[in-house]
Amino acid sequence: MNKIQKNVLLSPYTTFGIGGTAKYFAEARSVEEVKEFCDWAKKNDSQVFVLGGGSNVLISDKGFEGLVIKLKEPEDFDKFHFYAGPRNTKFVKVWAGSFLSKLIAETVAVGLTGLEWAVGIPGTIGGAVCGNAGAFGLETANSVQTVEALDCDNLTIKQFNNSGCDFCYRSSVFKYSDNLIILSAVFSFKKEDKKDIQKRLIDYAKQRTQSFGAGQKCAGCFFKNVNWKRKDINKNKLLENFPELKQFSDKPKISTGFLIDFVGLKGKKIGDAAVSDEHANFILNTGNAKAEEIMMLSGLIKDKIYSRYGFLLEEEVKLVGF
Ligand SMILES: Cc1cc2nc3c(=O)[nH]c(=O)nc-3n(C[C@H](O)[C@H](O)[C@H](O)COP(=O)(O)OP(=O)(O)OC[C@H]3O[C@@H](n4cnc5c(N)ncnc54)[C@H](O)[C@@H]3O)c2cc1C
């Protein structure tokens, strides 16, 4: 099938600018194409990995030994379907390959509030739903009504309501189900004065640029913040032994950026991989970093945190092909 290319370098498809080749690679602009590629993968006994904007993945230097399906924005496709919900609610159905930034722009332009907090998060709707992207204490799950996904095992389309998505902190049922490809999602918005929404949008955008400069090669926060509710976390003991954690005692999570800074790793470099000076939970590719260098640096961070606090950091970025 000529839509499926062989040996395609993946680094240009990621914001890290890192990653080896995909054995097979195809770009899908419609449900039919996603189905077609999954069918091909099944017949050729090939593993599938679905890629959105590539802004939350670290792909190994060895690449991926299967088919990468990249969801694209179709050029001649009406991507946003608006329809009325109860009271002053509006629903918007969006193709998973559309960029989150476009959904925000389209909705703010017509006076709909709900996703302004996500301004500046790169990536697609599929990626945001899969990882339950969030910022400023808000998350994608707050706005998702339903999700439509293709089950690649049997090529059937499944509907998920919000609770069926099993959303939790930076995760959902889709993050660990390799057979499910999100095709579209319905988001709910509320009507509000356009000027008030725009004001809030600018405010969020300002806060974001203050905490991290644009244009660097990275994948956002490398690790999840540490939830006090994790089963392996003994809050009282940690607060007793480590006074620096007291500032997080009335918050739901400990900031991982703070921990990395506290153990002295801000600015630490291994080859071209570096811990950001601005935001210690961002690992940067400062030149031509290899995935291996990023992994060595993240390993060093995990070791240092573990030896001080006794818990392991969990990756927020999806590791592919390791
Ligand atoms: C500068 C910068 C700032 C960031 N700030 C934030 C932030 O504030 N908050 C935040 O949460 N994240 C942030 N991120 C991380 C990232 O942008 C988000 O997680 C984003 O939602 C990922 O979307 P994506 O399309 O790029 O996903 P990808 O990186 O392409 O994929 C991520 C995961 O989603 C899966 N996936 C993608 N599309 C689909 C689909 N259609 N069906 C099933 N699975 C799918 C992939 O298989 C993979 O497991 C930031 C990243 C950068 C580079």
The ligand as an ORCA input file, in Angstrom:
! r2SCAN-3c Opt
* xyz 0 1
  C       6.537     23.380     25.639
  C       5.569     22.331     26.101
  C       4.640     22.642     27.083
  C       3.736     21.682     27.535
  N       2.846     22.027     28.504
  C       1.973     21.098     28.945
  C       1.015     21.429     29.960
  O       0.955     22.536     30.458
  N       0.181     20.454     30.383
  C       0.192     19.189     29.837
  O      -0.615     18.345     30.249
  N       1.071     18.855     28.883
  C       1.948     19.771     28.406
  N       2.857     19.425     27.442
  C       2.898     18.043     26.945
  C       2.051     17.796     25.674
  O       1.981     18.947     24.876
  C       0.635     17.346     25.999
  O       0.667     16.192     26.783
  C      -0.201     17.093     24.737
  O      -1.533     16.907     25.106
  C       0.288     15.883     23.931
  O      -0.420     15.858     22.700
  P       0.251     15.269     21.381
  O      -0.777     15.274     20.297
  O       1.505     15.955     21.071
  O       0.524     13.773     21.826
  P       1.757     12.847     21.391
  O       2.993     13.358     22.035
  O       1.780     12.648     19.943
  O       1.335     11.492     22.102
  C       1.277     11.390     23.509
  C       0.539     10.111     23.892
  O      -0.810     10.229     23.399
  C      -1.095      9.127     22.542
  N      -1.999      9.589     21.492
  C      -1.869     10.679     20.689
  N      -2.919     10.749     19.848
  C      -3.711      9.677     20.121
  C      -4.928      9.170     19.575
  N      -5.552      9.776     18.583
  N      -5.433      8.023     20.107
  C      -4.818      7.379     21.133
  N      -3.670      7.812     21.682
  C      -3.123      8.949     21.185
  C       0.249      8.664     22.007
  O       0.189      7.317     21.566
  C       1.136      8.869     23.221
  O       0.985      7.791     24.111
  C       3.763     20.382     26.974
  C       4.692     20.070     25.968
  C       5.583     21.029     25.537
  C       6.568     20.673     24.458
*
